């Protein structure tokens, strides 16, 4: 199996594999390596490891060299140009009144090309803008349309939970998030509560969605008649997050919270709904559905 080190060229970029040559490259080492955009400086984030041949390129490209002090100084100098090229791109957007927002720029190590990330509400034809920018900056320009989630990932920050944004800290890829996921959890459909810093539905809404869906399929539907401690009651609401079922006692009208574990039944088929159901007797809390 080939020996490979993992290198990242951007903080949130993909992991790239390279042959370490005969050097010991520990995580944190700055190296120069060949990429699709030419030579770039990256950081070793995974020490030399034997990899399955199917998981790495064949042939495995080698690390060109360790980054020298001169390389690092040049990279810092190139990065120092970024605010100016972003300003020029934003000035062009304003001049042409384009419905886009320039999010960031990345200048290649050899300074022959610049990649701009931008956001837009819809798919936008930006070829004319790329040509104009290339003329002004006198180098090759690439424009890449990204989503609001990608922009928030680059900016980083902390969510209302008090923790660093998932997209910036550990989340590798985005999956579709729907309002139905919030409904499954019984959350209030309030955008200020459900949306993240990106303005889109929070990624965490999907983390335990399958468990919530499966639990609800095993609980009686609202409107179902049952018995709680020998008294007749009707299911009013299901709280999957608290793992409780709220029932209204028929005689007193009192609302009682019953542990979900005491009401588990055979799972309904997906998509099955409806109103009232069969009359069931509540099991004591903690007793399994077996």
N, C-alpha and C positions, 0 to 999 in steps of 0.2 A: 504493500500500500504506500502511496506517495506521502512524503512528509511536507506539510504545508503550514504557513502562518496566515493568520487572518488580519487583513489591513482595512482600515476605513479612511476614506479621503474626506468625508463630511461627517459631522457629528451624528446626524440621523441618516446617513447614507447606507447603502448595502455593504455587506461584508464581502471582501474580495480575497481570493486565495492566491498565494504566491509561494514559490519554492524559496526557502531561506538561504540557499547556497550552503556555505560551511560556517556561517555566522550564527551566534546565539542571539536571537532577537526576542527580548522579553517584552511583555506588554508595556506600552508607554514609549517604546523606541520610535523615533521619527525616521522614516525611510523614503527613498525616492524609487518610484516604480512606474512602469509603462501602463497607461490606461487607454481607453478608446479616444481620449482627448489629448494624448501625448503624455509626456512625463509629468507626474504630479507628486507632491509630498503627502504622505499619509501616516497614520499612526498604527502601530501594531497593537491589536486588541486581543489577539489569541496567539499564545505561544505555539511553537512548532509541535504539530500533532499528526499522527498517522491518520489519513483520511481514506474513505472508500473512494475508489477511482471514479465512481459515478457521481460523486458530489463535487468534484473539482474539474477545472478545465483540463483538456488533454490535447497538446502537452501543457503542463503547468508552467506558466511564465515565472521567471526568477525575479526576485527583488533586485533592482539595479544597484543600489548602494544604500548605506546609511546616510541620512541627511547630514551634511556638514554644517558648520556655523555659517558659512557663506550661503548655503541653500536656505537656511532658516531666515537669514537676514533678507534675502531676496523675496521669500514668501511673505514676510512682514511688509516689505515695501510694496509688493503687488497688492496685498490686502488693503493697504492704505489708500489705494486708488478707488476702492469700491464705493465709498460714499459719493465721490464725484461722478462716477459713471451712472449710479442710480439716480442722482439728481438730473443728469442730462436726459436719461430715459423718461423721467417723470415730467420734465419740461416739454419734451416732444409729445407726450400723451396730452398734456394740457393745451399745447398749441393746436393739436388736431382734434381736441375734444373727443378723445376715444373713450369708450365705456369700459376701461380696464384700469387695474391698479398694479403698479410694479411693486412686487414684494421684496425681492432680493436680487443680488447679482453675484456671479462667481467668475473670477478671472483666472484663466489657465496659468500654470506655472511659467510657461514660455511666453505669455502675454500675447499670443496670436489669436485668441478667441475669448469671447465673453458670453456666458450663459445667463439670461435673465428669466426669473420666475415671475409670473404675473397671474392675477386672479381676474375673473370676469363672470358676470351673471349668466352668460351664454357662450357658446362656441364662437370665437371671433377670428376673422381673417386678419392676420397681423404681418403678412409678408412685406407690405410696403413699409411698415414701421421698422422691420428688421433691416431692410435695405438702407433706410435713412440713418438708422443708428450706426450701421457698419460704415457708412460714409463719414459720419461725424467722428466716430471713435477710431477709424482707420484700422479696423481688424474685423475678423469674422464674428458675426453676432448670431446667437441662437436664442429663440424665445420659446419658453415652455409654459403652457397654461396649467396651473395647479389649482386645487380646491381650497376652500376656506380652512379645512382641517389641516392641510399641508402647511398653510401659512401659520396657523396657531402652533403647530409642531415646531417650526423653526424659531418662533418668537419665544416659546417656553413660558412658564408661569406656574401658578398654583390655583387649584380648583376650590370650590366652596367647601369641599371636604377637608381642606387644609393640607392636602398632599400635592406633590408636584404633578403636573398634567401627565396622564397615562401616555399620551402620544409622544411626549418629549422624553419620558423616562424609560419606558420599556415596551410599549406597543409597537409591533413590527409592521403591521398592515391594518388598513381600515376595512371594516365590513359594513354593509348597509344597516342602518338603524331606522326603525319605523316607530310611528306613534303607537302602534299596536303593542309594542313592548312595554310602553308606559302604562297602557290600559291593563295589561296582564298583571301588573304589580299594584294596580289600584291607585296610581299616583295622580295628583291633580294635574289636569292638562293646562298648565300654566307655563308659557314659554320661558319666563324668567327663572323657573325652577328646573325645567327640562333641558334648556340649551346650555352649551358650554361656552368657553371663551371664543370659539370659532363662529358662534351664532347658530350652529347646527345642534341636533339632538346629541346629548352626551353619549360617548362611547360605552360608558359603564352600564347603560340601560340593557345591553345585550349579554353582560357577563353571566348572569344566572337565569336568563330568560327561559331556557329549556326546562330547568328545574321548576320554575314557577308554572309553566304550562303543564308539566306532568302532574304537579301537585293539584292543580285546579281540576284536572281530568279525573282525579280520584275523590273529589269532594262533591257533596250534593249541590245542585244549582240553586240560586236564589229562588224562593217561592216553594221549595220542597218542604213538605210536612214531615216532621220526625218527632221523636220523644227525647226529652232531656230530663234525666232524673225522674222518670215516670210521668212527666207532664208533657202535654202537647205543645209544640212550638213550630215556628216557620223560619226557614233560613232567610235572613235579611241581606247579608253581605258576606263576602269572602275576603279575608285579608291574608294573602299569600306571604307577604313579607313578615308579618307577625305570626304566621302559621296559626291563625285563629279564624273561627267562623262565628259571625254574629247572628244570633237567633232571637226572635221575638216570642215570648211566652204567650200562648193563646189566652189564658184566663186573666193574667195580670197586666199584659202589655209590656212587661219589663224586657229590656234588651240585655241578653246575656252573651258573654264571650266564651265560646267553647273551644278547647284545644283541637286543632285540626286532626291530630293523631287519633282522636276518639271518633272521627267520622269518616275515616278512609274506607273506600269501597273499590270494587273492580273498576279499572280505568275505562272511561267512555272513549268511543272512537273519536279521533281528531275531527274537530269541526262540529261535533254534536252539541246542540244547545237545547233551548226549549224552556218552558216555564216550569210548572209544578211537576214533581216527581212522585215516586212511591214513598209511602210512609216507612221510615226507618227508625230503629232504636239506636240511640247513641251509645257507643262503647265507652267504658271507663277510660279516662285519660291515660295515655301510655300503652294501652293494649294494642297490639299489632292487628293488621287487617286479615291475618291468615285465617 
